[in-house]
Amino acid sequence: MPDRLYNSVSNFLLNKYTEMRRSLAVSKKERNMGKSRSGLTRRGFMGGVGAGSLALGVGLTGSAEAAQTPPMIDFGTVTTPVIDVAKLPDTYYLSNVRLETGFVEEKKAWLDTPVITHTNAALKTLRIAGGKIAEIVDAKSAIPAGAAAFDAQGQLMLPTFRDMHTHLDKTFYGGPWEATLPTQHGRADRIAQEREMLPKLLPSAEERTAAMIRLMHSHGTTVCRSHCNVDPVSKLGNLEHLKASFERFKDTLESKIIIFPQHGLLASNSVDLMREALKSGGVSYVGGVDPTSFDHAMEKSVDTTVQLAVDFNVGIDIHVHEPRETAIPAFNRIMDHMEQNKQLQGNVTFSHAYSLAELSKEELKDIAARMKALGVTLASAVPLGKDAMPLRELHEAGIKVICGTDSTMDWWDSFGNCDILQKASEIARIQYRSTEFDISRTLGFATGFVTPLNDKGEQVWPKAGDEASFNLLPASCSAQAVARLPPRNAVFHKGRLAYGSVPKAA
C-alpha cells in the first residue's frame, strides 16, 4: 500500500476511534448519573415495566440513535415484561369469531359404526356490552355505523380458563432464577427451607404475585383460587400482599383465597393465626395439610379445621398427600362433619388426594358415591410420575373435578408455568383416547367444564347473556387447542382485554 494511502486510512481510523471513545465516555458518565440518552432512569425503566406502563421494544426511546442501544433488561428482577393492552369501550362488536357448531360424524369402511372425525365451526359477530355477550349474529351482518368494532381474524373462541389450585403468594418467579434444592428428610426439609425463605421474599411478595398473575393472563386464565400461607414465620404478611395483588388486578381476575397452614395447623401452633386471618376478611376457604403426618393427630386436626370453617362460615380446602391408610379415614371424618353441618355440603375440596389412586374400582366407587352425595370437590394438579389419578372416573361418577397448576418455580418444584390448558392436555394424553371427541371433552378440565359443545355435539356456549370472559386462539376447534396448545392471542375478562390484542375491524 502506498505511504500516502496508508497514512490517510490510518488517520481516518484514528479519528473514528477517538470519536467512539469520546462517545462511550459520555455515555458512561450519563449512566453513572442514572440517565440514558432518552432521559429515562434505569430505576424508572424497571419500575415502568413492573407497573405495566411500557411495552418492551416499543416507544422506549425518543430518537433513532437511542433506539439502537435500548436499556438492558435486568433478568434478576424482570421475569415477565408487561406490554400494555388496549382499554376497550363498554360496548363494542367483535367480528369473525370462530364458534364451534357441532361434531362431524363419518362412516369408515374399517369400522362398524360411524365415528366423530371433525368439529364444524362458523364465523360470527358478537356484541359485547356491560361485560356480557349481548348478541351473537352472523359474521356477514352489518355493524352499525360509528360503532366500535374489532376483528378476531377467524380465531377460535373458548371459555376463559380457571386455575383452581395454585400458590400465588410464594415463588421464586419474578426474581433471580433458583432451582429446587435436594432434601434428605422429605417435606420436613422443605418446611425448614421455607422458614428461611419466607422472610427474604416477603418484601417482594406482591410484585412476584403480580408477575405470576400476568403469566396466568398470558395463558388465558382469568379465574383462580389461591392458597396463601398463614404460619409463624410470615404470620399474615403473605395474606396482606396477596389481597393487595388481587385488588390491583380486580378488573381482569376473579379470585378466591384459601388460608393455608403450610407448616401444620397444630404442629406449628397456627390456630390463633388462622382465626386472625379469618377475622381480617376476604377469605373464602380454610386450608389444611396432612392431619396425620404433619399434625400427628388426625381427629383433632380435622375437627379444628372444621370448627374454623363453621365458626366463620367459609369452605374447606385441605391438602392430603398421605397414603390410603391415613388419608381415607381423614376424608371420611371430614364427610362425617359435613353430614352434621349442612352449610359445609357443596363447599369442601379434597386437594391432591393421591390415595384415591390406590383404591380398587369398588372402593373408589364407594367413596365417590359419598363424595357426590355431599358435594365434595376434588382438586388436582395432574401430578406426573405418580400413579395416575382417576380424574376421568371421578368426573364421570359425578364428582366436581377442578384442576390447578400448583407450584410455580418455587422451593417445592422448579417447574410450573401457570398454563392450565397444558394440564388439560396432560389429562387427555394420560386418560383419554387421542380422538376428536375425547380430546375435545378434556377442555372442560381447564374451563370448569364450560365447553362450546356438549357430549351430544349441541352448541351450549356461548349464548347471549353469558359473561364475556373468553380466549381467542389460532385453532380450528377445542381438540386442536388441547392437543397443540396454541398461543392465547387475546384474553378477555368480563369484556375487558386482560392480555394480547385484537385489531380494529376494517
HELIX and SHEET records of a PDB file:
HELIX    1   1 ASP A    3  ASN A   32  1                                  30    
HELIX    2   2 ARG A   42  ALA A   51  1                                  10    
HELIX    3   3 ALA A   64  ALA A   67  1                                   4    
HELIX    4   4 ARG A  187  LEU A  201  1                                  15    
HELIX    5   5 LEU A  202  SER A  204  5                                   3    
HELIX    6   6 ALA A  205  SER A  218  1                                  14    
HELIX    7   7 GLY A  237  ARG A  248  1                                  12    
HELIX    8   8 VAL A  271  LYS A  279  1                                   9    
HELIX    9   9 MET A  298  PHE A  312  1                                  15    
HELIX   10  10 ARG A  324  GLN A  340  1                                  17    
HELIX   11  11 LYS A  342  LEU A  344  5                                   3    
HELIX   12  12 TYR A  354  GLU A  358  5                                   5    
HELIX   13  13 LYS A  361  LEU A  374  1                                  14    
HELIX   14  14 LEU A  391  GLU A  396  1                                   6    
HELIX   15  15 ILE A  420  GLN A  431  1                                  12    
HELIX   16  16 GLU A  436  THR A  442  1                                   7    
HELIX   17  17 GLY A  444  THR A  447  1                                   4    
HELIX   18  18 SER A  478  ARG A  484  1                                   7    
SHEET    1   A 4 LYS A 132  ASP A 138  0                                        
SHEET    2   A 4 VAL A 115  ALA A 129 -1                                        
SHEET    3   A 4 THR A  91  GLU A 106 -1                                        
SHEET    4   A 4 ALA A 149  ASP A 151  1                                        
SHEET    1   B 4 LEU A 156  PRO A 159  0                                        
SHEET    2   B 4 PHE A 470  LEU A 473 -1                                        
SHEET    3   B 4 ALA A 490  HIS A 493 -1                                        
SHEET    4   B 4 ARG A 496  GLY A 500 -1                                        
SHEET    1   C 8 PHE A 161  THR A 166  0                                        
SHEET    2   C 8 THR A 221  ASN A 229  1                                        
SHEET    3   C 8 GLU A 254  PHE A 260  1                                        
SHEET    4   C 8 TYR A 285  VAL A 289  1                                        
SHEET    5   C 8 GLY A 315  VAL A 320  1                                        
SHEET    6   C 8 VAL A 348  HIS A 352  1                                        
SHEET    7   C 8 VAL A 376  SER A 380  1                                        
SHEET    8   C 8 LYS A 400  CYS A 403  1                                        
END                                                                             
